[in-house]
Structures are given as structure tokens and as C-alpha cells.
Amino acid sequence: MSGPAPARVCEGCGKPLSRYNSARHCQACASSGRDEGSSPEDSGGQLTVRGLAGLRRKRGLTQELLADRAGVSLGLVQKLEQGARRSARLSTLTALARVLNVPVSVLLGSGQGVMAESADTVTAAQAQGPPDYLPAEVLGRPDFASACTGHDLGAMFTIAVRRGGAGFTASHIARRCEMSIGRVGDYMKGRMRAQSVAIFERVSDGLHIPGVMLGMGSRPWESDDYRWLSPDEFCVEVRRLLAERGMSLRELARRSHYHASHVSNVLNGRKRVTAHMAEDIDKTLGAGGKLAALVPAMAETDCERPGRVGHSVTGDQLQTATEDERISAEKEAEEEMERRNLLRGLAALGIAASPIAEALETVREGFGKVFDYDDRNHVDDWEEAVAEYGYAYHATSPIKLIPDLAADLVAVRSIAYRLTKDDAEYRGWCRVGGALSVLVAKTLYNLDYPRESRQWWRIAQHVADASGDLELSLWARGEHIFQRIYQHHPAQIILRQIEEGKSHACDHICGGLADMSASRAQVLALVGGGKAAEDELRQAERILGQLPSTALNASVMGWGEDRLRYTETWVYSHLGNEIKADAAALRAISLYSAADSRSPTQVKLMQAFARIRSGDISEGIRQAQLVYGELSVDQRTAILDSLARKVLNHVPAQVHSRPDVVAYRELLASSPPLKAIES
């Protein structure tokens, strides 16, 4: 038997060669160029690279960008350019060639291109995949030029798919032009015809079709000083900063107030980055302006949302885009800006938009369109939601209620934004928006945000008036006046506003009118008008007797007997009539829902106030301390705190040092600020 075959060694360094290496040199020698005497066929699959640095610079790429897009290490690119390594595998070359948009043979020396193209592992044409942009031979075709001149997007896409080369599919076009595959198919089958300038701009930019071919001026990427790969530099830098800061893509999207899917598409080259988005992400990552600087200002021609019209259109046919299209495009861009501002506001309230919820909402909208479902036609559903808020108002902690109200206001605003005052649905959405705004104003005051509440009251009244619903308008006025009593506004001003409200009502019987009559009785009791206050109570009771049964409910938007008895308790406690105050209080408490803990507490605090007014300090302090101390901290509101402090403020100065008074004062002082309470 013959002995084992002698071990093969590298002719360059003398080290043993692997049995799988049929070449005469080891990998290290082949990489360092010490195998220059060997032929390509003997190079173990390695091919010599030439001119990589020049091609990279010509394309405006950095070494980091080239490595990232080709999926190879930065060190490999640096070695190939510096000559520390002169060869690479065919798979590496094809990846580099694809990014540089050149044939593999351009990267190879003489004779190697033939071998590369005949390699069994993969051919250059197969490995390169579709180029990002249309090849020059397609742009030069007479039929393609004719399609461009006629602005026939379907014919353009069809020629691109047929002549663009392997992998240049409808899916590839959709990705490059920021369209759905279905939309591209509709154009190709002639079911749709593009008219908007913005669409042709996106096609020009996505496929690099010169603007002059489409009847437009030169696009930004055609300019010599336009760094067409700067968005890719942006993507690489974003990824580096994310890794450096240990932040996920979803977290970046949440903090920057963008959809996670949109950020992912930008970072993966499927969508373009705008200067505005670059600024937002720059701030989120604390890049100090570095990221924003990577996206040129001229990229602002890539509108923040598809649909913005450019300013360099010259073709006659494209200039037929109507003024309505321009207004619509600008409105969409403005709407997106406002939507992000609203999302920032929600984030400040601790309401982070869930990526899952946002994705499902997008799916829901698309699914609804298939079946002609339009949110604008379903105002009734939202009115039911408002009614549910009315019943939940007294039972729900304000700190838990305000995020839900804010989120629903954002949703309603998105729907109403698409309406005009002439639309049949407009007033219905004003009713919904007006009612939600009143609830927001009331809840903000409960949380001790008087200034913010005042601003919301202005909006609420304006929207309620715009709805044309007199009862909603009067309800908004009545609730605002009721709140002003607790804010200690001058009595004369409140009385004047009540008279204005009653004049606006024109004797229309509704809850808002009863609200204003009850508020007038409270104000008169404050200024000592005992008989006038009692007369106004009887007027409120007469209005209550004429209200329809639908208004007699426990909702904050209703006006039932509980509201009348609450007002009676207030009036008689301020007039110093403890017996009548107790009778009204007991009746009110019996009418409240078991889930409502705030209203009974307010009534009992008024009872305690009546005892203080009648001279029973011990019982008044005992009752106030008991009911205030038992109430959950997150249910304490500005109105309730106002009543609790009123009890303390009316304790005679000479007994302030009594132990029970001191204990009650300490209880009020220990209550955390409403703004600091977290759910």
C-alpha cells in the first residue's frame, strides 16, 4: 500500500495548506497579494480587485457606506482600497458591484471577467440583482421616451419591467417610487392614469428618470453638487448612534413621533428621509445637528408626505394639475405636521402611540376603504362614546380620564379635518368635538390646571356654538359658569354672564338653562341674597319639572333631581340654614350612584361647612376630616379641595390651635398636588 500523500504547503509562507484548498497559496498570502505569480484559476476562488476607491468616490460613497450597503466589513473595503488585500471572493465582488451599479468585470483585471461570468457559484448578472435606477439603455429607448412625453405611467412601468433587467419587477418599482404594488399594477393595466405632478416627481426621483423627459425641470439628484447618497450616510450614522445609545428602532420611532414602520423603511432605503425628519431624529438621539447636516436642504423638495407639488414644472400637460390638487397636497402636509404635534402632546400626557395599535389602525382604514366605510359618516358612534364619557365622568379619576379624552380628540380632529363647513356631517362632528372639549375643560380644572382649562372652555364654546345645537351650547355655558363659582370670580361678572346665557336660551327648556338658574341661586347665596336665592331655587325646580325624561339622568350632561338637591345644599349651607342644608344633602346622597364617590363627599363637606357657620366647630371639623380623609387621593379634585378649604377658612381664628383643627389643617397640607398624581 502506498503511504499518505505528502502534506501540501503554501508556496508563499511555507505553512501547511488545508485539504480543501486546491490553490498553491494560503488565504493570508492570497489576501496580501503574495500570490501574484499565480493564475486566477489557481487562486482558490479569489479575484483581484482594481479601482475600487475611484469608483466609490465617483458615486459619492464613503467607505462605511459602501461596506454597509454591500454587507461586508469596513476593514475589508479599507484593505482592498489600500492594497493590503488585493483579491476577494466573487460573492463579495458582486455585492460591491451592485452597490456601485457597475458590472463585476469593471472591478476585475483583464481575463478575470470571463472567468467570473462563467463561475459555477454565481454569475455577475445573477448576483447583482436589479439596479436601483433604470439603466441607460432603457432611458434611451424611443418607446420609453414616448411614454414619458405622453405621461403614460403605465407604459413607462411596463417597459421598465420588461427591459430593466433581471429583478426589475413591479415590486421593485413600487418600493423605489413609494407606491403600493397594487397601485403600480393598476397603472400598468390601464385602470388608473396619473395626473398629479407629485406622482411624477416621485417616479423621477425613485427611478432616476431625468426631469426633462417628463416635462419638468432638473430634479435635485441631477445637480452636480447634490450628494445623492447623503440619506444613506444618514442611515448609517443613525444605526451607529442607536447601537451606541442602546436604543431600539421602535423606541426611536416612539420618541420622534413617527411610525416605526416608516423609520424602518427610511433606514433600509425603501423611503427617503426629509430634512424635517432628520432634525427630529437628530434631537431624539442628541446628535447635535450632525444628522440634520447629512440631509441637504434641497431634499425638502421630497415632500414630507407624498403629494406636495414642486416648483420646477414646465411641461404643458403636467401644469394642468388643478389648484385643488395643490391645496389638497399642502393640506395633507399641514395635517401630518399637526398630527405629529398632537402625538407629541399625547406623549407629554404619557400616552405613547403603540406600534401595534398604529399598524392596526392603518390596516383598519385600508380595509374600510375596500367596503366604502368612511369614518365621517359614523358620527352617531362617536356621540354614543361621548354619552359614555358623561356617565363615567363622576366615577373616573381625572388623571385617568384626561388621556382617553385627549386621544379621542386627536381621532375626532383627524376626521373633522377632512370636512368643510358645507358638508352635511360637519355640524354632527362639531357636536362631538364640542362635548369632548367641555369634558376636557372640566377635567383640567379638576386637576388644578385653571389656565389650561380656561383656554379649553373658549374652544369648547366656539365649537358647541358652531354645531347649531342650542342645548349643547347652553350646556357648555352653564357648566363653565358653574366652575367659575369655585374659582371665586366676581359675583357681578358671573351674574351678568348668567343673564347673557338666559338671553341666548330664549326660554328654551333644557339642562343648560337649569344649570344657569342653579348657578344664579348659588351666587345670590354667596352675596347674602337669601330670599332671591330661594326664589331662584324654585325657578330651577320648575325647569326641572319641564325637562324631558331623557335629560333626567346621572350623566354629567344630564340635569336630574340630584343636581337640584346639590344646589339646595350649597345655598342653605351658605345661608347658615343647617336644617334645610341637611335635608337637601340627605336627599342628594340617596340619589348618587354607588360608583360616584366625589359628589357625596362634596355634599358632606357642604354639610360640615353649614355646621361651622352655625357655630358647631367640633362636629364640622370632625365630619370634614372624616369624609376628606376617606376619599381616594386620585379622586380629590380642585372643586372638592376648594370646599374642604372653605370649611377650614371659616373656623374662627381663636380656635385655630385646637388639636382637631390642627389635625385637619395638616390633612389638607399633606394631600399631594393634583398635577403630581400619576395613574
LINURPE-V513190 format. One record per residue. N is the residue number from 0. PSI is psi in whole degrees, -180 to 180 (NA if undefined). D_CENTER is the distance of its C-alpha to the mean C-alpha in Angstrom with 1 decimal. Layout:
# LINURPE-V513190
n;psi;d_center
N;PSI;D_CENTER
N;PSI;D_CENTER
This chain:
# LINURPE-V513190
n;psi;d_center
0;143;79.0
1;151;77.3
2;176;75.3
3;150;71.5
4;141;70.2
5;145;70.2
6;136;66.8
7;140;65.2
8;157;64.1
9;133;62.0
10;-15;64.2
11;-46;62.1
12;-9;61.9
13;2;64.2
14;151;61.7
15;142;61.9
16;148;59.8
17;148;57.8
18;-16;59.5
19;-8;56.4
20;110;56.8
21;-5;59.3
22;174;59.1
23;-2;61.5
24;152;58.9
25;171;56.4
26;-40;52.7
27;-43;52.9
28;-39;55.7
29;-39;54.0
30;-35;50.8
31;-4;52.8
32;10;54.9
33;4;58.2
34;26;58.7
35;-24;59.1
36;-13;62.4
37;158;61.1
38;160;60.2
39;-35;56.8
40;-25;58.1
41;10;59.0
42;16;55.8
43;35;54.3
44;-1;51.5
45;139;50.6
46;137;50.4
47;134;50.9
48;135;48.0
49;142;48.7
50;21;46.8
51;-44;43.4
52;-42;42.7
53;-42;43.6
54;-40;41.4
55;-47;38.4
56;-37;38.9
57;-33;39.5
58;-2;36.0
59;24;34.5
60;146;33.5
61;166;33.8
62;-39;35.6
63;-42;32.4
64;-44;30.5
65;-45;33.4
66;-43;33.8
67;-45;30.1
68;-30;30.0
69;-12;33.4
70;31;32.7
71;171;35.7
72;151;36.4
73;-38;36.4
74;-38;39.9
75;-45;41.2
76;-44;40.0
77;-43;41.5
78;-40;44.8
79;-37;45.1
80;-36;44.7
81;-9;47.0
82;-1;49.6
83;-25;49.5
84;128;48.7
85;0;50.0
86;162;49.1
87;163;46.4
88;159;46.0
89;-38;45.4
90;-36;42.0
91;-43;40.9
92;-42;42.4
93;-35;40.7
94;-43;37.2
95;-41;38.0
96;-37;39.4
97;-43;36.4
98;-39;34.1
99;-8;36.8
100;46;37.2
101;158;41.0
102;154;43.6
103;-34;44.6
104;-26;48.1
105;-31;46.9
106;-7;46.2
107;159;49.6
108;177;53.1
109;135;55.9
110;-25;56.7
111;-29;53.7
112;-40;51.6
113;-45;54.1
114;-41;54.0
115;-41;50.2
116;-20;49.9
117;6;52.5
118;144;51.1
119;-29;50.9
120;-51;47.6
121;142;45.3
122;161;45.9
123;-44;44.1
124;-37;42.9
125;-40;41.6
126;-32;39.9
127;-34;38.2
128;-177;36.0
129;140;34.6
130;155;34.2
131;-33;30.8
132;162;32.4
133;133;35.1
134;156;38.6
135;-33;40.9
136;-27;43.4
137;-44;40.9
138;-29;39.9
139;-5;43.7
140;136;44.5
141;-39;45.9
142;-33;44.1
143;-41;40.7
144;-39;41.5
145;-40;42.6
146;-39;39.4
147;-44;37.4
148;-40;39.7
149;2;39.2
150;41;35.5
151;90;35.9
152;-35;32.8
153;-46;34.2
154;-39;37.5
155;-47;35.7
156;-39;33.7
157;-45;36.9
158;-39;38.9
159;-41;36.3
160;-41;36.3
161;-34;40.1
162;-2;41.0
163;-10;38.1
164;173;39.6
165;132;39.0
166;-8;35.3
167;80;34.3
168;176;32.9
169;-36;30.6
170;-41;28.0
171;-43;28.5
172;-42;28.2
173;-43;24.9
174;-44;23.4
175;-33;24.8
176;8;23.9
177;50;20.3
178;167;21.5
179;156;22.0
180;-36;25.5
181;-39;26.3
182;-43;25.6
183;-44;27.9
184;-39;30.5
185;-40;30.4
186;-44;31.2
187;-32;34.0
188;1;35.5
189;12;35.6
190;-18;33.4
191;153;31.1
192;125;31.9
193;137;29.4
194;-29;29.8
195;137;26.8
196;-38;27.4
197;-36;23.9
198;-45;24.8
199;-32;28.0
200;-43;26.4
201;-39;24.2
202;-43;27.3
203;-46;29.3
204;-37;27.0
205;-36;26.3
206;0;30.0
207;53;31.6
208;119;33.6
209;140;35.1
210;-34;33.8
211;-29;37.4
212;-25;37.8
213;12;35.1
214;20;36.5
215;169;33.9
216;177;34.5
217;138;34.0
218;160;30.6
219;-37;29.3
220;-14;30.3
221;-14;33.8
222;144;34.4
223;-33;36.7
224;10;34.6
225;123;31.3
226;87;30.2
227;-14;28.8
228;8;28.1
229;-35;26.2
230;-32;22.9
231;-38;24.7
232;-40;25.9
233;-46;22.4
234;-44;21.5
235;-42;24.7
236;-37;24.0
237;-46;20.5
238;-39;22.1
239;-44;24.9
240;-36;22.8
241;-45;20.8
242;-39;24.3
243;-36;25.7
244;-2;23.1
245;33;23.0
246;139;19.2
247;163;17.8
248;-40;15.5
249;-40;13.0
250;-40;13.2
251;-45;12.8
252;-42;9.6
253;-46;8.3
254;-27;9.9
255;-6;8.9
256;44;5.0
257;160;6.0
258;140;7.2
259;-37;10.5
260;-36;12.5
261;-43;11.7
262;-42;12.7
263;-43;15.7
264;-38;16.7
265;-47;16.9
266;-19;18.8
267;11;21.1
268;8;21.9
269;-21;20.6
270;157;18.3
271;148;18.9
272;137;17.2
273;161;16.8
274;-36;18.1
275;-43;14.9
276;-39;13.1
277;-40;16.3
278;-42;16.2
279;-46;12.9
280;-35;14.2
281;-45;17.5
282;-42;16.5
283;-42;14.8
284;-3;18.1
285;44;20.3
286;-1;22.1
287;30;23.6
288;-6;22.9
289;-43;24.4
290;-42;21.5
291;-35;20.8
292;-21;24.5
293;-15;24.5
294;111;22.6
295;152;25.0
296;-30;24.1
297;-14;25.6
298;-9;22.8
299;-15;20.9
300;-22;22.9
301;101;20.5
302;154;18.0
303;-34;14.3
304;141;14.1
305;136;17.3
306;-13;19.4
307;138;20.1
308;135;23.8
309;179;25.9
310;6;28.8
311;23;31.5
312;135;32.4
313;-21;36.1
314;142;37.1
315;-44;38.5
316;-40;36.7
317;-27;33.2
318;0;33.8
319;-2;34.1
320;128;30.3
321;162;30.1
322;-31;28.7
323;-39;26.5
324;-42;24.9
325;-46;24.3
326;-42;22.9
327;-42;20.6
328;-44;19.4
329;-36;18.8
330;-39;17.1
331;-43;14.6
332;-42;14.0
333;-40;13.7
334;-41;11.4
335;-39;8.9
336;-46;9.6
337;-37;9.3
338;-42;6.0
339;-36;4.8
340;-40;7.6
341;-39;6.8
342;-37;4.0
343;-40;6.9
344;-41;9.2
345;-38;8.3
346;-37;8.7
347;-27;11.9
348;2;13.0
349;18;12.8
350;90;10.2
351;133;8.6
352;118;6.5
353;130;9.6
354;-38;10.1
355;-45;12.8
356;-41;11.2
357;-42;8.6
358;-44;11.8
359;-36;13.9
360;-40;11.9
361;-44;12.4
362;-43;16.0
363;-45;16.5
364;-44;15.7
365;-41;18.0
366;-42;20.6
367;-36;20.7
368;-35;21.4
369;-36;24.4
370;22;25.9
371;37;25.1
372;123;22.8
373;123;20.8
374;-31;18.7
375;-24;20.2
376;8;23.6
377;46;22.8
378;-27;22.7
379;-39;25.4
380;-39;23.1
381;-33;20.8
382;-33;24.0
383;-39;25.1
384;-40;21.9
385;-41;22.7
386;-38;26.3
387;-39;25.3
388;-39;23.5
389;-40;26.8
390;-29;28.7
391;-15;26.5
392;-50;26.3
393;-25;29.6
394;-19;29.3
395;138;25.8
396;135;25.3
397;-37;23.2
398;-23;21.2
399;-26;20.2
400;-37;19.8
401;-38;17.5
402;-40;14.3
403;-43;15.0
404;-44;15.8
405;-45;12.7
406;-41;10.4
407;-34;13.0
408;-38;13.1
409;-42;9.5
410;-44;10.8
411;-40;14.1
412;-39;12.9
413;-36;11.4
414;-49;14.8
415;-25;16.9
416;-28;15.6
417;1;17.5
418;159;20.7
419;166;23.5
420;-18;26.0
421;-13;28.5
422;144;26.7
423;-29;28.4
424;-7;25.2
425;-48;24.2
426;-33;26.2
427;-42;25.1
428;-27;21.5
429;-38;22.8
430;-46;24.6
431;-49;21.5
432;-39;19.5
433;-44;22.6
434;-43;23.4
435;-38;19.9
436;-38;20.1
437;-44;23.6
438;-37;22.6
439;-45;19.9
440;-45;22.7
441;-42;25.2
442;-38;23.1
443;-40;22.2
444;-39;26.0
445;-33;26.8
446;7;24.8
447;45;26.8
448;70;24.4
449;-39;26.9
450;-47;25.6
451;-37;22.0
452;-41;23.6
453;-40;25.8
454;-38;23.1
455;-31;21.5
456;-38;25.0
457;-46;25.3
458;-44;22.3
459;-45;23.4
460;-40;26.9
461;-48;25.9
462;-39;23.8
463;-42;26.4
464;-38;29.2
465;-22;27.4
466;-19;27.4
467;5;31.2
468;105;31.5
469;-40;34.2
470;-39;33.9
471;-43;30.1
472;-43;31.0
473;-36;33.9
474;-44;31.9
475;-44;29.4
476;-46;32.3
477;-43;34.2
478;-37;31.5
479;-43;30.9
480;-43;34.6
481;-42;35.0
482;-36;32.5
483;-27;34.3
484;-41;37.5
485;-17;36.0
486;4;34.7
487;40;38.4
488;153;38.1
489;136;41.6
490;-41;43.4
491;-37;44.6
492;-43;41.1
493;-43;39.9
494;-38;43.0
495;-41;42.5
496;-34;39.0
497;-43;40.3
498;-39;43.0
499;-41;40.5
500;-42;38.4
501;-36;41.6
502;-38;42.6
503;-32;39.3
504;-28;40.0
505;43;43.4
506;19;44.7
507;121;42.1
508;118;42.3
509;174;38.9
510;-36;37.1
511;-39;35.9
512;-41;39.5
513;-38;40.6
514;-46;37.9
515;-36;39.3
516;-42;42.9
517;-42;42.1
518;-37;40.4
519;-40;43.5
520;-40;45.7
521;-43;43.8
522;-42;44.1
523;-36;47.8
524;-36;48.4
525;-38;46.8
526;8;49.2
527;12;52.2
528;75;52.7
529;-54;53.8
530;-43;55.5
531;-38;52.8
532;-43;50.1
533;-36;52.0
534;-41;52.6
535;-32;48.8
536;-43;48.3
537;-35;50.7
538;-42;48.9
539;-38;45.6
540;-37;47.5
541;-40;48.9
542;-42;45.4
543;-41;44.4
544;-20;47.4
545;-5;46.3
546;145;42.7
547;157;42.0
548;-28;41.6
549;-22;37.9
550;-13;37.2
551;77;39.2
552;176;36.6
553;5;35.0
554;153;31.6
555;-19;30.4
556;-2;30.6
557;175;34.1
558;90;37.3
559;-169;39.9
560;-30;43.0
561;-36;41.0
562;-39;39.6
563;-46;43.2
564;-33;44.6
565;-47;41.9
566;-41;42.9
567;-43;46.6
568;-44;46.0
569;-52;44.4
570;-50;47.2
571;-31;50.1
572;-36;48.9
573;-24;48.6
574;-4;52.0
575;16;53.5
576;88;54.5
577;-39;53.8
578;-49;55.5
579;-34;53.5
580;-43;50.2
581;-42;50.9
582;-45;51.8
583;-39;48.6
584;-45;46.5
585;-40;48.1
586;-42;47.4
587;-47;43.7
588;-35;43.2
589;-19;44.8
590;-15;42.3
591;149;39.1
592;150;37.2
593;-26;37.6
594;-14;33.9
595;106;33.9
596;-21;35.0
597;-47;34.0
598;-47;36.2
599;-36;39.4
600;-42;38.9
601;-43;38.6
602;-41;41.8
603;-33;43.7
604;-35;42.8
605;-35;44.3
606;-43;47.3
607;-39;47.6
608;-40;47.4
609;-37;50.2
610;-41;52.3
611;-43;51.8
612;-32;52.8
613;-2;55.9
614;-2;56.9
615;77;56.1
616;-46;54.1
617;-49;54.5
618;-38;53.2
619;-46;50.4
620;-41;49.1
621;-47;49.6
622;-44;47.6
623;-44;44.7
624;-39;44.5
625;-52;44.7
626;-35;42.0
627;-40;39.5
628;-30;40.1
629;-21;39.6
630;135;36.1
631;141;33.2
632;-39;31.5
633;-4;28.0
634;-4;29.7
635;124;31.3
636;172;29.9
637;-39;30.9
638;-44;33.2
639;-42;34.8
640;-36;35.3
641;-43;36.8
642;-40;39.4
643;-39;40.1
644;-28;40.8
645;-37;42.9
646;-48;45.2
647;-41;45.7
648;-22;46.2
649;7;49.0
650;128;51.0
651;142;54.1
652;-31;54.2
653;-14;57.4
654;15;55.9
655;-24;52.7
656;0;54.3
657;143;54.9
658;-42;53.4
659;-36;51.5
660;-42;50.0
661;-44;49.1
662;-40;47.4
663;-40;45.4
664;-42;44.4
665;-35;43.3
666;-45;41.2
667;-39;39.3
668;-28;38.9
669;-12;37.7
670;127;34.8
671;151;31.5
672;140;29.4
673;-35;27.0
674;-24;24.0
675;-9;24.9
676;131;24.9
677;145;22.4
678;NA;22.0
